[in-house]
Structure formats: structure tokens, C-alpha cells
Amino acid sequence: MPTIKDSSSIEEVLQYIVACYGVAIYQEKQRLSNLIADLYTGEERLKRLYRRMVMEDAVSQQLYAIFLKPIQEREGFYNRLVYQFKEANFYEEAFARQVLDVFLHGMNLLLVEPISTEATEEDGEWVDEYGVKYSADRKKLICASESLCGNYRVLDGTVVICDKAFRCCEYLQEITLPSGVTSIGNSTFGSCRNLQEITIPSSVTSIGNSAFAGCANLKEIILPSSVMSIGNSAFVGCTNLKEINISSVTSIGDRVFCSCKNLQEINIPSNITSIGNRAFSSCENLREINIPSSVTSIGNSAFAGCANLKEIILPSSVTSIGNSAFAGCANLKEINIPSSVTSIGNGVFRNCENLQKITMPSNVTSIGNSTFAGCANLKEINIPSSVTSIGNEVFRNCENLQKITLPLSITSIGDEAFYHCENLKEITLPSGVTNIGNSTFYWCANLREINIPSSVTSIGNSTFCGCLNLRKIALPPSITSIRDHAFSDCRNLQEIKLPPSVTNIGDRVFSSCWNLREINIPSSVTSIGVGVFEWCSNLQEITLPSGVTGIGDDAFYHCENLREITLPSSVTNIKKAAFFDCMNLREITLSPGVTSIGDNAFSYCSNLREITIPSSVTCIGERAFWRCENLQQINIPTGTLEKFKKLLPKWTDKLHEV
């Protein structure tokens, strides 16, 4: 929105009035006259002239009437108004047109169809002494040679600068546009890497997409108050641009100032309603920005990567915050989300490393994935009772998060929600939670205790993996499945009770639970998966239920203190390395139903003295008893000696028929 200063011209004052009250203000003579009297601080003589033009000559009302006519008819009516005004006041035509043009520009009234910034064959061609091509009527500058260098002044009478006109003119340093130019096209000055200065006249109303993209040496640009629209990516990559005034602009599109690494400050005008996607992303030196109360939405990644942005105030008008809007704002310390916001998009504050405090309103219903991921200094947060789910990776790598209160409304906690929150000591899961995602509490190294509500039916993959200080946990009778790695690396876990409802235990569920000494396996479990108890170095005794049919690869790998295990008659196979390095296992009897023993199944069981193998075994893998240095007797059924000599050719002297 245009702003008013003591030095504002009458044209700027009129543009401000129209921006505030709409073009229909031109119909209200008395009100418009009073506003001019209050706001215009220039020469008193000119003020009286303009007020008289409104009140006595009814200029503003007649211009509004022209505004309502089809654009192809406006120029004729306007010329007639100029003539009537000249005759009535005995003015020269040039002066009459000059003062009427002030009112014309004040309401941004177009008399003719805007000239397109696209060059066509119908434009014709005229080339100046520098090799710059214009249309035949000189109203359009079509293109310049990439070798154009130094300073260049566009011809007087030019109305538009066409799309890509000066694109890649790498040696162009300065350009001057005449006062009649109204539009700067798409990519007009794109990649003019040495362009340092440009003068934009007050006649320009629009700047196209990518107009100055990649102008790496452009340090300052003054936009006149006539500029109402700036296209997407207009100044993207202007890495040396430090300051710009966009006070008259009505919208901020996508990527407009993206990667303007030296932009330090910008004022967003009060009539802006939305900030586009990536509008200010990677503006690394942007320290301060004021978002006006007119803004209702902030686009995806709008301020992502603004590493030096320390403070931002969101007005109560904001209802939507896009994905990754403030991601990577590493110096943002505090933010208050207004009550108008009901949902927070994915990754909004991801990697805001110094964010310490955030206030969420009570009406937020959803928090997107990765919203606070990487907020390493966030210590505490309150989730409002309106929230029903915690998305994936919401607090991932919040290394200093110590306490969080989840409201009773929560029913679902997503994958990796609290991944690597290594200082999280306490959390209470609401009774309504039905789903805990994969790796939800992965490597929460200081989590000591947690309740699992009875509404939960399964423990996901790696859910509590790496919870180094978790000592005990009780699973409710609703649990039917414990998935892969669920409690792996819970090195201080000493006690866990599996309810009889559990039917499935995934691979490596208790891998590296160094202090787990004893565990009950419910009768509903039918298989022991891969590496389920590997590296449970203090596991001493375990009883497998009668329904277990198979023992997976590495199932008891390096359970060095396992002394005794009873295999039920239902077991049919023992997979490779199942009891590898169980150095204190002294005796084991394989049930009559076992048909195969895998490679390295009992390797390094250095204290194994005796094993009984049934006649049902038809396959024994390589090195099944390798380095079993104290194995003294392998019991086999009577009449099977020749069979087992073939299966165990290196152990023939230990075979004993019973």
C-alpha cells in the first residue's frame, strides 16, 4: 500500500486515498476534497487548485464516469474532458492535460489496452546505433545484444520493455528508463550480473516474472509508488540487494526475493494479504520483518533459511502457515502463533536451532510432520487439547526437549515423532492413543519410564530403540504385535512383561538389551525372529512356549550368560548362528521335531559339553559346532551313527548313540 510522507506529491496522495477507500472515492466530491486538504502538505496554491478541480469542475466525478466505460472508449472521452477543462479555465492544453493526468494516475486509470511485453512479428523492427532492437513504432524495446556494455538509456517514447529484452547482458552496468515506460516484462534483465544501477520511472506499474533474476551486483533499486505488482521470482538471486521499498505493491508472489542473501530489512505494506511460496527464502541476512495485519496466509518456505531472522510477530489475521515457512531460521528464539491459526503445516519450524519458546493457541487441531524437527534448544512445549494427532518426525532431534504434556485428545503418534530427543525424561501417553508409530522414541537416551495405554495394539518398528535408561516397561493386554527392533539397544532394560495377547515378535526386538536377565514368552508366540535376543549378554534363562516352531538367524547371538534354554517339541528348525557365542550354555536338548541346524548355529559355545540331536535332523550346516572346544558328547539315537557321521564328519569321535 502507498505510504504518505510530508514530501508526497499530489499524485502519491491520490494513490494513497484510492488504496484506502477504493476508486469510488472519486464520486464523493466533498470527502475527496477534505482528504486532499488533510493529507497534501505541498504548496498551498496547488492544494487550492486541486480542491477546486474536485468541487467546481467535478473532474474526479467525470474521471470515475470514464472509468466505468469500456477501455476502447476511454481515450476519446478523456481527450474531450481535457478540451472542456482547458476552455472553461482558459488554460493552455499542455497544462490542462498535465493537471488532469495527476488525477488520472491517482486512480491508475488506463485509457488504452496495455501493450503486451511479448514481442511478435507484427511489431516490426527498428535498430538503434547500439544494436538494440525496437518495434517499428518505437513503443516496445524488443531485445538487446548480449554484448551491450556500460551504460544505456532507453529511447524516449518507449512504453514497454519486452520479455528477456536484456537477458544475459552480462556487461551492462547501468540503464535508464524514460518516464513513459509502464511495464517491465518477464526475465527482462535476467542474469545481468554486472548491472549495478537502474532508474525506474513513476510511470511503471508492473514488473514481470524473473525480471531482475540473477542480477548479482544490483545493490539498490527504488520502486516508484506506481508499481502495483511484482511477478514471481522478480529479484531472485540478487545477492547484493540490501534494501528495497515495496510500499505500493498489492501482492508478494512466489520466490520474489529468494536468495537475496544481503537483504537486511523490508517493510511489507499493509494491504498485502498473502506472502507467496519461498518469497524470502535464503535471505540469510534478513534480521527483521514486519508482517501487517492484512496478511492471512504465509506460503510454503516463505522465510526458510533466513538464518539471521531473530524475531517475527504473526498478526491475528494469519489463518494459514505453509509447509517449512520458517524452516532453518536458526536464530529465531521465540514465536507466538495467533489464535486465528488452526493448522500448522509440515516442517514449519524445522531446524530453528535456537527456538526456545513457542506458544500455540487452544484451537490448533493439527500439527504437521517435522514441524519442530531439529529445534535443538526447545526444552518444553504445551500441546493444546484441540490437537488429535502428533505427525511424523514432529520433534525429531529436539535434543534438549525435557518435558512435554500430551492432551487427552491425542489418539495417534506418528513415526519418529520424538526421534533422538535424548534429554526427554518423562512423557505420559494419553489413554486414547491407539497407534504409536515406527521409531517414535528412537534414541530417547534419558527416557526412564513410559506408560503404554490399553488402547494400543502394536509396538512399531524401532519404537523404543536406543532408550538407554529405560529400565522397565509393562505392555497392556491389548498388544498383539511387537515389531522389528522395538526395544533394541535398551541397554538398561531389566524387566519387561509380555502379555498373553502377543502373537508376533519381530526381528531384533530385544537386540543389545545388555541388562535383560529374564523374560517370559507367551504361549501365543509361534516363532522367534532374526536376532531377537542377540547381544543380550546378561540373559541367563528363557523358556520358549510349546507353540514355537522356528528359531531365527542370530536369535540368541552372543547371549554370553545364557546357561539354560528349553526348546519345545514344536521347534522344527534352528537357523544360522542362532546360539552363536553363547559361551556359558552347557547343555541343550533338541526336540524330536527338529529337521535342520543352520550354519554356525552353536559356534563359539565354548562351554557346551553335551547336546542331544534327534533322528529327525536331516541337515546340519557348516561350522554348526565350530570352536565348541569343550563339547564332549553328541547324543544321537541308536542306529543313526552312519547318518550322523555324514552330517558331522569332523565330530565322529564325539558321537554317542543312546
MOKAVEN-V709929 format. One record per helix or strand of 3 or more residues. SS is the DSSP state (helix for helix, strand for strand). FROM is the first residue (numbers start at 0). TO is the last residue. If there is no record, write none. Layout:
BEGIN
SS:FROM:TO, SS:FROM:TO
END
This chain:
BEGIN
helix:9:20, helix:22:26, helix:28:38, helix:43:54, helix:58:66, helix:70:88, helix:92:105, helix:120:122, strand:139:142, strand:149:152, strand:171:175, strand:196:198, strand:264:266, strand:287:289, strand:333:335, strand:356:358, strand:379:381, strand:402:404, strand:471:473, strand:494:496, strand:517:519, strand:540:542, strand:563:565, strand:586:588, strand:609:612, strand:632:635, helix:640:646, helix:648:653, strand:654:656
END
